[in-house]
Every structure is written in structure tokens, then in C-alpha cells.
Amino acid sequence: MNFPTHQISASTLSALATGGGGADAVRPLVIAQHSKHLLLVWGVMDTSGRTGHAQAGHARRGYELLADVQRHAPGAVEAVLRHPSVGAWADRTLRLMLSEERPAQGARRAGDEPAQLAALAAAAAIRARYPCAMEVPVHGGVITLPSVGQVTLPPESVPDGLADVRYTPRGARVIAGRHLVLIPRDTQADGPGWRGLRAVHATARGTTLRLMIDDLDPHRMPAIEGLGSRLGHAEVARWQRILRRAWNLLANLPGTAAEEIEAAIRVLTPLRRPADGEMSATSREVFGCVALSPPTDGLTLAVTLAHEAQHAKLGGLLDLVTLTRPDDGQRFYAPWRDDPRPIGALLQGAYAYLGVSGFWRWQRQAEQGAAAARGHAEFARWRDAVAMATRVMLVSGQLTEDGRAFVAGMAATLRTWADDEVPTGRIVNGPGRQRTPPADLAPASRRQQQNRPSMDSVPGCLDGWRVEIEVKAPALPGDLDVRVVRAQRAVVAVEGVLRQGRRLVLRLVLAQVDGEVGGTPKRHRMIMAQEVAEAAQRFLAQFPRRMSLAQDGQIAGEIRRHGERIVMVAAEACVQAGQ
């Protein structure tokens, strides 16, 4: 097998920096991930031999079978190697072999061993219908064949160890102890002792999105709680119906989001439904996989795919280009998070919400009435939040040269959207209808959407969630870049005060965007949050220097920390200003 080198051209980097780039910009990332998986698999085989691992022989035989199948049917091997869980398995197994420390109790997953390489080879042989006989690992009566399915046997009658997987012209079979399992020719079909991975697909405007639902592989989404169990056939059919609606929305939008999703995403992994809202996640370990709780409708799934595809794109890019400097302990305010974030996490969030804002930029024009108002609010909310984050990143000193160029590209896209018309006003709900405000997303590794209480009582807000205000303040003296970074540290210092048993209910922003910088008045657009007045009281109680709302109804207050201004915008002031 060959190991090509990969580089991202300046034009591809610039295209991705816009937030889009299209399939032509995503394909180099996908190809590089395939090479990464191939290199990791080779590393498992090579390291097991060099370290004298007890399963080195099984790993080598598996690697040799992969090479044989590749010569016969390269597409079958590529399908297995590109399966997201393969990268996570190979990475974890390699790290465990190279580590001198034993993994903590419960840290090792079934299959975290070199012999699982033989199961990869068997999966490729089954896909290619290539004759083989291979010993593969059994754990708890389960044999996992990545991208194909699982053999499940009574664990009490099949001890952990090895089983035989064979493919002959009569089909694939597995022999484990006294058990014989016949794998259906249509591997997606279930059978006695066999559970296949099912596929869902959707076609719109001549483009087909094909995704596999991986609800079996133990490495399908590492380091996340709430993995869902096996979906029933009725639930798979429901995911299929919702995917068709989502893909119809995405494929009919202008822009390149649909083709990027089709190029980058291969697998959906179900998560358990949270108590409130929805949840989704991606991981650089499993490029091409989106984990998500059961989608409620096509629009929600479309937004989720747009959001998570951005994370996938950036994760793939970061394997090839260094965009941020090593973490020096600085933490930065992120408008979509309750906790301060390192620069890498801030970049991830900003890039994802750039995609979300781009989705709503077009989708709002396809909606009517309350749905259109929500679309306008979502677009403006995330556009302004990402614009704030890009300003912070560009003055943080934590970006590499490529990173500054990348974030500058994001900022350029946002500048072209800055003057997009966003009508003001509120949603008026019909009888018996309940408004669902936009999602407030939690950590990037586990993003949970939660509904907020109604803000109908706040006049002057766009859709009750966002208000546009103008704050006049003196220009910041001195070196603005340095002072903004110091102000960010001040934000970090007060974050804990704002999270006393609740989600963040107060948003802080830098005075940089409000003051007269270079003589040009700056307009700040702020997203409203719930129960801000109560949060403001808790906030002010922590500091000897008090901040009061202006008597003339100006929606502003400021407090000095480290000589910097931080602007607080409160719903109470919004009410006063609206009266």
C-alpha cells in the first residue's frame, strides 16, 4: 500500500476560509483522511511487530489480506478504511501499544487491540466477495466487522478469544465455538446472530446523499456519553423520511452547503434523546461521522448537518494546517458558550456557526410568517456572534500566519453579510401555538439544544431573542489590540459569577465594538438571554464598583476591570428603552 503526502493549496485554504468552499475544497480533506487511516492501520501492524505484541501475527495477516483485497477490489478496501470508526480504533490501539501505562479501569473498549485489524480485512473481503479465512476477535459474544455489521452470540457460550470468518462462493459465515452464523448477502439485512448496518439516502435536484447509520461499532463516537442503542426498523424508516425532508431543504438552497455535506459526511450515529432539546456532536477521531439524537423534523436535521459539516471540515483541515498556536492558558469569551474557551475551541465554534448563519441567510427567504421571523433572528444572531468571535481571534495573538489568513477570510464573508436586511418585529403566535426559540448550544463535543423561556414581554426585540442597540462610549486609548486581549481576561474572571446553578443568562461584550474607534461610531448587536435582571444583580453584587442603568434608557452599563471596559446589556434596560 502506498502512503501519499498531502498539502492544502493556498486557493483551497482561502475557499474553506469563506465558510464554504464547495466539494472541490472538501475532497482534498477527505482524501487526506483516507491516507491518515491507512497510515494508522499500518502503524498498528508495524508497532505490534516491533513491540512483540502477542497479537502481532493476527495484525500482520489482516494487513496482508487487506493488501490482497485492494489489488482485487480497491473500492471495498477504501470503503472500510474510510469508515469513521476505523480511525478511532487504530488511533486508540496505537496509543495503547506505545503507552507505558496500563489504561484505567473501563478506559479500554472492546476491540482496542491489534487483532481487530483482521476484522477490518474480513469486512473488506466480504464487501469485495473475496475468498478468505481469517481469525477475528470476539468480546462478550460480539464480533464487529467495521462498516458491515456485527455478529452477536450468547456470551456465556462463546468465551472471549478468536472466531473464524470465512468467505466462499456460497457466502460469508462465522464460526465461533459451536455456533455458525451465516451473514446475508445483503449485509444490511438482519439474520440469526447477525445485525447489519443500515443505510439511508435522499435525492434532490439530481444529487443523492447516502449515509450509513452506525449504531453498533464500539468506536463509532469516542469520548461521548449518551450513545444510543440499536435502532428498530420503524425508527430507521423514520430517520429516512426526515432525511429526505432535510436534504430537500439543503439541496434547494443557494450556496455550497449541500455538496460539502455530501462530500464530507458518511455516517450518522444515534445518541439517546436528552431530557430537553436535542444533541449533536462530531470528533476529529471519527471524520465523516455525525452523532445526533433522534431528529424531530427535516429543518432541525438540515441545520444539524450544516453545523456539524463545518466541524468536520475544520477538523480535517487541522490535520493538515496549523491554525492556532500552542495553548498558553488564555481563555476567551464565546457567545454560544457558558464557559471561557481556548483559542482552538473558539475557532471551532465560530466556524460552525458561520455555516449555521449561512444556512439561515438563505432559508429565511424560503419561509413565511413566524418561520421567516425565526429565520431572520437565527441569521442575525449567529452572524453577529461569529463576527464578534473573529474580532477577538484576530487580536488574540494566538493564531498562526495561516490561522490569521483563515479567520480574516471568515471575517470577510461576514462583512458581505453585514448589510443584509433583517426586519425587526416580534412573532405573534396563533392560538394554542408555542414558540420554540433558537437553540443555545452546549460544549462542542456534546452540543445540546435547549429552549429558552418566552421573551414576548420584551418590546423592541427581533423575534424576542435579539435586540439591536447603539452604545456611545469614549474611544479606548492606547494599543487597542493589547487592551482587547486584557479585556478578554476580564471576561474570563467574571464568567463563574454568571453560572450559579443556571445556564449563562447574561452576555458580555468588549467595549471595542461599541466605542468610537478611529472616529467611526460602532453599532453593537446583542443577543438577549433569559432572566438577565436577576443575573445582573448577582453580577454587580460581586464587585465593589457598581454599575447602574442609564436614566435616559440607554441600554448600557460598564464596569472597569484591568483598566478595560466591558459592556453589559440587560433585558430590564431593553424593557425601559422600549417603553
Summary of the structure (lengths in Angstrom):
residues: 579
radius of gyration: 26.2
end to end distance: 71.6
largest distance: 85.1
contacts: 1971
relative contact order: 0.08
helix: 43%
strand: 17%
